Amino acid sequence: MGLYEVYSHPLLIRYKASVCSRASVFVLLVSVLTYIPPLLITYRSQGFWLKQSSYEEQPVVQFQYEMMMIGVTSASGDYVAWSTFSNFNMLLGDKLRIPTVSVRESDSNGDGKADRLSLQMSVPLNSAEQIYSLQLLLTFSYQLRRMSVVVMQSMALIQSSSSVPMSQLFISGDLKLQQKEPLSHRGIHTQYNVSVIDSESPFADSFDLTTIIRKYQERNLTTYLWCPVPVWTVGRAVNTPFQIKAEIRYPVETITYPLHTIVFLFLNCVCVCYTYRPGFWETVKFAWIQYVSVLLIFLWIFQRVQTFVFLNRVLPTVPVSLHKPHFS
């Protein structure tokens, strides 16, 4: 009758030596070579300490129904303008052109957050007026909530020009987040939750686009409209209004760690990513994972080196065999 294995356990052999023996020095040297090189390797690979991190979040964006439009009507610098701010309109005089505006925000994926803004504007013009250049400023409420809570007022500037008079401008772009410095990994940031335009000011300088943009760009967090190709249409009939059509998506940007790239390509999420300063435990977790991943290789190598040295009696030791498993 053939025999088969019903149970097995490893044979434990303990090698004993004095503290000042060559075997003790060898074990100490192996321990140093096992634990120190992984630390140096991970540190020198420029990734041991986590200084910045990023994550994905779809922001809550709402159009504030605040607009400012300036259209250049001649090569000599004549213009027409309009805004939702009464103080600015009062400064315009006979250059004021009150348009017909249609605005719609849509939620295509049904998550309760708006994904797109569709805007149409018809600007009435006199028979002698033509549009050569256009600037349109729109304001938004922008919120992030997953890690750092960010509540701010932001803007998008539509700006385009043509060498010939046009009848329509079509814009299709993305409202993107721009960040100069990382945020903290938690906390509430509301320092930018103020209007981009001081609508209550009676001074013309408060409505100057140069002044508005200069102050806006001094912020750490801003939004901007990324639009590769604005489309102009020629052929405006006499006394017909100039048409502005804009489609702005909220937002289209996905940036992840390499490990997460496949996951987000699979999910096909519409997200925005911003950097932040990680906390102490997140930094330690990041460093620990990197260190252990290299340490395991060194443990595997030097475990076999020690087994070979002591099993083959390369160094003098006193082996003690334990034939029975030890339970403590």
Residue pairs with C-beta under 8 A, 6 or more apart in sequence:
9 325
10 325
11 321
11 322
11 323
12 321
12 322
12 325
12 326
13 310
13 311
13 319
13 320
13 321
13 322
14 319
14 320
14 322
15 23
15 310
15 317
15 318
15 319
15 320
16 317
16 318
16 319
16 320
17 23
17 24
17 315
17 316
17 317
17 318
18 24
21 315
21 316
21 317
22 315
22 316
23 310
23 315
23 316
23 317
26 309
26 315
27 306
30 302
30 305
30 306
33 298
33 302
34 295
34 298
34 299
34 302
35 295
35 298
37 294
37 298
38 291
38 294
38 295
38 297
38 298
39 291
41 294
42 48
42 287
42 290
42 291
42 294
45 290
47 290
48 287
48 290
48 291
49 283
49 286
49 287
50 278
50 282
50 283
50 286
50 287
51 277
51 278
52 182
52 275
52 276
52 277
52 278
53 185
53 275
53 276
53 278
53 282
53 286
54 255
54 256
54 257
54 273
54 274
54 275
54 276
55 146
55 147
55 273
55 276
56 254
56 255
56 256
56 264
56 269
56 271
56 272
56 273
57 144
57 145
57 146
57 147
57 271
57 272
57 273
58 111
58 113
58 269
58 270
58 271
58 272
59 113
59 142
59 143
59 144
59 177
59 250
59 251
59 272
60 113
60 141
60 142
60 143
60 144
60 145
61 113
61 114
61 140
61 141
61 142
61 143
61 175
61 250
61 251
62 105
62 114
62 140
62 141
63 103
63 105
63 114
63 117
63 138
63 139
63 140
64 138
64 139
64 140
64 141
64 153
65 84
65 103
66 84
66 85
66 138
66 139
66 195
66 196
66 197
66 199
67 82
67 83
67 84
67 101
67 136
67 137
67 138
67 139
68 81
68 82
68 83
68 84
68 85
68 88
68 135
68 136
68 137
68 197
68 207
68 209
69 81
69 82
69 83
69 99
69 121
69 123
69 134
69 135
69 136
69 137
69 244
70 79
70 80
70 81
70 134
70 135
70 136
70 209
71 79
71 80
71 81
71 97
71 123
71 131
71 133
71 134
71 135
71 242
72 78
72 79
72 131
72 132
72 133
72 134
72 161
73 79
73 80
73 125
73 129
73 130
73 131
73 132
74 129
74 130
74 132
75 132
78 129
79 95
80 95
80 96
80 97
80 123
80 125
80 129
81 88
81 92
81 95
81 96
81 97
82 89
82 92
82 96
82 97
82 98
82 99
82 123
83 89
83 207
85 197
85 199
85 207
86 199
87 199
87 200
87 201
87 202
87 207
88 199
88 207
89 96
91 204
91 207
97 123
97 124
97 125
98 124
99 121
99 122
99 123
99 124
99 241
99 244
100 121
100 122
100 241
101 119
101 120
101 121
102 119
102 120
102 121
103 117
103 118
103 119
103 120
104 117
104 118
104 119
105 114
105 116
105 117
105 118
106 114
106 115
106 116
106 118
107 113
107 114
107 115
108 115
108 116
109 115
109 270
113 250
114 250
115 249
115 250
115 270
116 247
116 248
116 249
116 250
117 138
117 246
117 247
117 248
117 249
117 250
118 246
118 247
119 138
119 244
119 245
119 246
119 247
119 248
120 243
120 244
120 245
120 246
121 136
121 243
121 244
121 245
122 241
122 242
122 243
122 244
123 131
123 241
123 242
123 243
123 244
124 241
125 131
125 239
125 241
125 242
126 239
127 238
127 239
130 165
130 166
130 236
131 165
131 166
131 169
131 236
131 242
132 161
132 162
132 163
132 164
132 165
132 166
133 160
133 161
133 162
134 158
134 159
134 160
134 161
134 169
134 244
135 157
135 158
135 159
135 209
136 157
136 158
136 159
136 244
136 246
137 155
137 156
137 157
137 158
137 196
137 197
137 209
137 212
138 155
138 156
138 157
138 158
138 248
139 153
139 154
139 155
139 195
139 196
139 197
140 153
140 154
140 155
140 156
140 175
140 223
141 151
141 152
141 153
141 154
142 150
142 151
142 152
142 153
142 154
142 177
142 223
143 149
143 150
143 151
143 152
144 150
144 272
144 274
147 183
147 185
147 186
147 276
148 183
148 184
148 185
148 186
148 187
148 188
148 189
148 276
149 187
149 188
149 189
150 183
150 189
150 221
151 188
151 189
151 190
151 193
152 189
152 190
152 192
152 193
152 221
153 192
153 193
153 194
153 195
153 196
154 192
154 196
154 221
154 222
154 223
155 196
155 212
155 216
155 222
155 223
156 173
156 175
156 223
156 224
156 225
156 248
157 209
157 213
157 224
157 225
158 169
158 171
158 225
158 227
158 230
158 244
158 246
160 169
160 171
160 230
160 232
162 232
164 234
165 234
165 236
166 232
166 233
166 234
166 236
166 242
167 233
167 234
167 235
167 236
167 237
167 240
167 242
167 243
168 232
168 233
168 236
168 242
168 243
168 244
168 245
169 230
169 231
169 232
169 233
169 242
169 243
169 244
169 245
170 230
170 231
170 232
170 233
170 245
170 246
171 225
171 227
171 230
171 231
171 244
171 245
171 246
171 247
171 248
172 227
172 246
172 247
173 225
173 226
173 227
173 228
173 246
173 247
173 248
173 249
174 225
174 226
174 227
174 248
174 249
174 251
174 252
174 253
175 223
175 224
175 225
175 226
175 248
175 249
175 250
175 251
176 223
176 224
176 225
176 226
176 251
176 252
176 253
176 272
177 221
177 222
177 223
177 251
177 253
177 272
177 274
178 221
178 222
178 223
178 224
179 220
179 221
179 274
179 275
180 220
180 221
181 220
182 274
182 275
182 276
182 277
183 189
183 221
183 274
183 275
183 276
183 277
184 276
184 277
185 276
185 277
185 278
185 279
185 282
186 279
189 221
192 219
192 220
192 221
196 212
196 216
197 206
197 207
197 212
198 206
201 207
205 211
216 222
221 274
223 251
225 248
233 243
236 242
249 270
251 270
251 271
251 272
252 270
253 271
253 272
253 273
254 264
254 269
254 270
254 271
254 273
255 273
256 263
256 264
256 273
264 271
278 286
308 314
309 315
310 317
310 319
